[in-house]
């Protein structure tokens, strides 16, 4: 079991899977260089953290939903697509 202070952002796990060095640069050394691609990605990803929900027919998009697991040691914000009477809904980080 992890404490609140030990939680990792889900982006750290993503960076770790992609490249251990990148994970260390971003999350340990806090070194980050913006370029055209990182700015583009940041702009595309920004809507995930909006607090505004949206409905599209019977589909409800819930943005800015904070999820955390002390058991897994992670904390992240996501967007979930929810449908009524659907046993499994989809969350996107």
Steps between C-alpha positions, in 0.01 A plus 500: 500500500629847408453832680373819335857634481621190314242509217633525144321683221386262227716701256809379688399139434437584135841667470665206678353251253608717206849587624651469848733795436208723393314405817800595714552828312138609531402368843825484698727767353205713382668574169263561212557663163196609304494453125233510232383147578483540879308828466260338253449204736445730798236696308320182392514354850387819679129419463541187716549717806201728434231468762220530241297190425342443159208295372478347153171316466498237775879529543630717784863618503627580848820704488744582775412187696768436760583137562748368751605171645696473823537128427653560155677821602366718220299819463364642173231708334303353214198527274238226519237416242191377685192335354191417704440129565845411371695261721840640398580857419815636337750733665780670307797658674 
